[in-house]
Amino acid sequence: MKQFDGLNNYIKNSGTILVLGMFDGLHLGHMALFKKAMEIKEDKTVTVLTFSNHFKGVKRAFKMIMTSEEKAEALKQIGVDELIMQRVNQELMDTHPIDFVRIIKDKINVKSIVVGYDYTFGKYGAGDISMLKNNFDSVYVIDKIELCGEKISSTCLRECVRNCDFEKFEKFSAKAYSITGVVEHGNNIGSKNSTPTINVAVSDEKMTPPDGVYMTKVKINNETYKSISNLGSAPTFDRQKRILEVHILDFNKNIYNTKVEVCFYKRIRDVKKFKDTNELYEQISRDIKETRNFFKGLK
């Protein structure tokens, strides 16, 4: 997949099926757009124009379900040919819808456009599907997707993350909620107590569940391992820094500086301060046993 840093760096090709959207979380509704693009592709290029940050995050903090790096990797796995990752700033937000249309026409050799039923663009979201149809010969509009009577949306996925409803998240997105990051060096306290952990860097732009201990799986170099993860601080050791600390079951390899994906399945408990390390590791032993039983029951 070719990736371009914004429209100004895009290199026009002979013919594009252009898919437009924010695509935060890449749920089943989004997947319907990509499926349609692939169906009508023929000898054309499927190009996605999306954004590395959210419009709501220009003036205030707003975290994304997927980082721009996670989104790019997911689109690559889907089979997208080209990705234009546009940064949102105030200038873009102030762009008149018809000017946005002109920019698209100037920069991209559009043969067809694929959008969701509620797609809007331009200042105040004043541009709509009617404007696209008035300016492009071929516009495919994908209707909303529902599951169990509920509309699938990024807003719904956000609620799933906040409420630790990972089962529903996976149903709506066909993929587990996950955090991707690079393994960093820690203080090796767990290794001294027979529960070695890896510390995974969490991007500041990433929306995460509440701090707590979770049943997880870790993907490392195309292999998947069961694990338990502590997201947050480590009050027993007076560590206030918020990190993702993962104990991989039945695993003892050096994977420092390796990119891993930690997939979340169930919340076990809150992060708490124990009176001493013995009490902590007794609880961790119970957490590990509960996690093994949980994943055994999923088979």
VEXDRENMI-404748 format. One line per 5 residues: for each residue y, z, x of C-alpha. Coordinates in Angstrom, 1 decimal. Layout:
<rs>
Y Z X  ... $
</rs>
This chain:
<rs>
0.0 0.0 0.0  3.4 -0.9 1.3  6.1 1.8 0.9  9.8 1.3 0.8  12.5 3.9 1.2 $
14.7 2.9 -1.7  15.7 -0.4 -3.3  18.1 -1.3 -0.4  15.1 -1.5 2.0  12.8 -3.4 -0.4 $
11.6 -6.8 0.7  11.4 -9.2 -2.3  8.0 -11.0 -2.8  7.0 -14.0 -4.8  6.3 -12.2 -8.1 $
6.1 -8.6 -9.2  4.6 -6.6 -12.1  7.2 -3.7 -12.0  6.1 -0.3 -13.3  9.0 2.1 -14.0 $
9.0 5.9 -14.4  9.3 9.3 -12.8  5.5 9.8 -12.7  5.6 13.5 -12.0  2.0 14.8 -12.2 $
0.4 11.3 -12.9  -1.2 12.3 -16.2  -3.3 10.1 -18.5  -0.2 8.6 -20.1  1.0 7.4 -16.7 $
-2.5 6.0 -15.9  -2.3 3.8 -19.1  0.8 2.1 -17.6  -1.0 1.4 -14.3  -4.1 0.2 -16.2 $
-1.9 -2.3 -18.1  -0.2 -3.5 -14.9  -3.6 -4.1 -13.3  -4.8 -6.0 -16.3  -1.9 -8.5 -16.3 $
-1.6 -8.7 -12.5  -3.4 -12.0 -11.7  -1.9 -13.2 -8.4  1.2 -11.0 -8.6  2.0 -7.7 -6.9 $
2.0 -4.4 -8.8  5.1 -2.5 -7.6  6.1 1.0 -8.7  9.7 2.0 -8.7  9.9 5.8 -8.9 $
11.9 8.7 -7.5  11.4 11.2 -4.7  13.3 13.9 -6.6  14.1 14.7 -10.2  17.4 13.9 -12.0 $
17.5 17.5 -13.0  17.4 18.6 -9.4  20.7 16.9 -8.3  22.9 19.8 -9.4  20.4 22.6 -9.5 $
17.0 23.6 -8.1  14.2 21.7 -9.8  10.7 21.6 -8.3  8.3 18.8 -8.9  4.6 19.0 -10.0 $
3.8 16.6 -7.1  5.7 16.2 -3.9  6.8 12.7 -3.0  4.1 12.6 -0.4  1.4 13.6 -2.9 $
2.7 11.1 -5.4  2.6 8.3 -2.8  -1.0 9.1 -1.9  -2.1 9.3 -5.5  -0.5 5.9 -6.2 $
-2.2 4.4 -3.2  -5.6 5.7 -4.5  -4.9 4.1 -7.9  -4.5 0.7 -6.2  -0.7 0.1 -6.4 $
0.3 -2.7 -4.0  3.9 -1.6 -3.4  5.9 1.7 -3.8  9.6 1.9 -3.9  10.6 5.6 -3.5 $
14.2 6.0 -4.6  16.2 9.1 -3.9  18.2 10.4 -6.8  21.9 11.3 -6.2  25.0 11.5 -8.3 $
25.9 7.9 -7.6  22.6 6.8 -9.1  23.0 9.1 -12.0  26.4 7.6 -12.8  25.1 4.0 -12.7 $
25.7 2.2 -15.9  22.4 0.9 -17.5  23.4 -2.7 -17.3  24.3 -2.3 -13.6  20.8 -0.8 -13.1 $
19.3 -3.9 -14.7  21.4 -6.1 -12.5  20.2 -4.2 -9.4  16.6 -4.6 -10.4  17.1 -8.4 -11.0 $
18.8 -8.8 -7.7  16.4 -6.8 -5.6  13.0 -7.6 -7.2  11.4 -10.8 -8.4  10.3 -9.4 -11.7 $
7.7 -11.3 -13.7  6.8 -8.4 -16.1  7.9 -4.8 -16.6  5.6 -2.0 -17.8  7.1 1.2 -19.1 $
6.2 4.1 -21.4  7.4 4.3 -25.0  10.2 6.8 -24.2  11.5 5.3 -21.0  15.3 5.5 -20.5 $
17.5 4.7 -17.6  21.1 4.7 -16.4  24.0 7.1 -17.0  23.1 9.7 -19.7  19.8 7.8 -20.2 $
21.7 5.3 -22.3  19.5 2.4 -21.2  16.4 1.9 -23.3  13.5 -0.4 -24.0  15.7 -2.7 -26.1 $
18.0 -3.3 -23.2  15.0 -4.2 -21.0  13.7 -6.6 -23.6  17.1 -8.2 -23.8  17.2 -8.8 -20.1 $
13.6 -9.5 -19.0  11.2 -12.1 -20.4  8.1 -9.9 -20.4  8.2 -6.2 -21.1  5.0 -4.2 -21.9 $
5.6 -0.8 -23.7  2.7 1.7 -23.6  2.5 4.0 -26.6  2.2 7.8 -26.2  -1.2 9.2 -25.4 $
-2.5 12.3 -27.2  -5.4 14.6 -26.5  -6.6 17.1 -29.1  -3.5 16.3 -31.2  -1.0 17.1 -28.4 $
1.2 14.6 -26.6  0.4 14.3 -22.9  3.5 14.7 -20.8  4.8 16.0 -17.5  6.4 18.9 -19.5 $
3.0 19.8 -20.8  1.6 19.8 -17.2  4.5 22.1 -16.1  3.5 24.6 -18.8  -0.1 24.4 -17.6 $
1.0 25.3 -14.1  3.3 28.1 -15.2  0.5 29.6 -17.4  -2.3 28.9 -14.9  -4.1 26.8 -17.4 $
-5.8 24.6 -14.8  -8.6 23.5 -17.2  -6.0 21.9 -19.6  -4.1 20.5 -16.6  -7.2 18.7 -15.4 $
-8.0 17.4 -18.9  -4.5 15.9 -19.3  -4.3 14.4 -15.8  -8.0 13.8 -14.9  -7.3 15.6 -11.7 $
-7.1 19.2 -10.7  -3.7 20.8 -10.0  -3.5 20.9 -6.2  -1.3 21.8 -3.2  -1.4 19.5 -0.2 $
-0.3 20.8 3.2  -0.9 21.2 6.9  -2.9 24.1 8.2  -0.7 26.4 10.3  -1.5 29.2 12.7 $
-1.6 32.7 11.2  -2.1 36.2 12.6  -5.9 36.0 12.5  -6.2 39.3 10.6  -8.9 37.9 8.3 $
-11.0 36.6 11.2  -11.2 40.2 12.5  -12.7 41.3 9.2  -15.2 38.5 8.7  -13.0 36.7 6.1 $
-11.2 34.0 8.2  -8.4 32.3 6.4  -6.3 29.2 6.8  -2.5 29.2 6.1  -1.4 26.1 4.3 $
2.3 25.1 4.4  3.8 24.7 0.9  6.7 22.3 0.4  9.9 23.7 -0.9  10.0 20.8 -3.5 $
6.6 21.8 -4.9  6.2 23.5 -8.3  3.5 26.2 -7.9  1.7 28.7 -10.1  2.8 32.4 -10.1 $
1.9 34.4 -7.0  -1.7 35.6 -7.2  -5.3 35.2 -6.1  -7.1 32.0 -7.3  -10.5 30.4 -7.4 $
-10.0 27.1 -5.5  -11.7 24.2 -3.7  -10.4 22.7 -0.5  -10.7 19.0 0.4  -10.9 18.5 4.2 $
-11.5 15.0 5.6  -13.2 13.8 2.4  -15.4 16.9 2.2  -15.0 19.6 -0.5  -15.6 23.3 0.0 $
-15.4 26.3 -2.4  -12.7 28.8 -1.6  -10.4 31.7 -2.8  -6.7 31.5 -2.2  -3.9 34.0 -2.0 $
-0.6 32.4 -3.0  2.4 34.6 -2.2  3.1 37.5 0.1  0.6 40.0 1.8  2.0 43.4 0.9 $
-0.8 45.4 2.5  0.3 43.9 5.8  4.0 44.1 5.0  4.3 40.3 5.1  7.0 39.1 2.7 $
6.8 35.4 3.5  5.3 33.4 0.7  2.4 31.2 1.9  -0.9 29.8 0.6  -3.7 31.6 2.4 $
-7.2 30.3 1.8  -10.6 31.7 2.6  -13.2 28.8 2.6  -16.7 30.0 1.7  -19.4 29.3 4.2 $
-17.0 27.6 6.6  -16.1 28.4 10.2  -14.4 25.4 11.9  -11.0 25.0 13.7  -8.9 22.9 11.4 $
-5.4 23.8 12.7  -2.8 21.0 12.1  -5.2 19.3 9.7  -3.9 18.1 6.3  -5.9 19.7 3.4 $
-5.7 19.7 -0.4  -6.2 23.0 -2.2  -7.3 22.5 -5.8  -6.8 25.3 -8.3  -9.4 26.2 -11.0 $
-8.9 29.8 -12.2  -6.6 32.8 -11.6  -8.4 36.0 -10.5  -5.7 38.6 -10.2  -2.2 39.5 -9.1 $
-1.2 40.0 -5.5  -1.1 43.8 -4.9  -0.7 46.3 -2.1  -3.8 48.2 -1.2  -3.8 51.7 0.3 $
-5.6 50.4 3.4  -7.5 47.4 4.7  -10.9 48.8 3.6  -9.8 48.8 0.0  -8.4 45.3 0.5 $
-11.6 43.8 1.9  -13.7 45.5 -0.7  -11.6 43.7 -3.3  -11.9 40.5 -1.4  -15.7 40.8 -1.4 $
-15.6 41.2 -5.2  -13.3 38.2 -5.5  -15.7 36.1 -3.4  -18.7 37.1 -5.5  -16.8 36.3 -8.7 $
-15.7 32.9 -7.3  -19.3 32.0 -6.3  -20.5 32.9 -9.8  -17.7 30.9 -11.4  -18.5 27.7 -9.4 $
-22.2 28.2 -9.9  -21.5 28.2 -13.7  -19.6 24.9 -13.5  -22.7 22.9 -12.4 $
</rs>
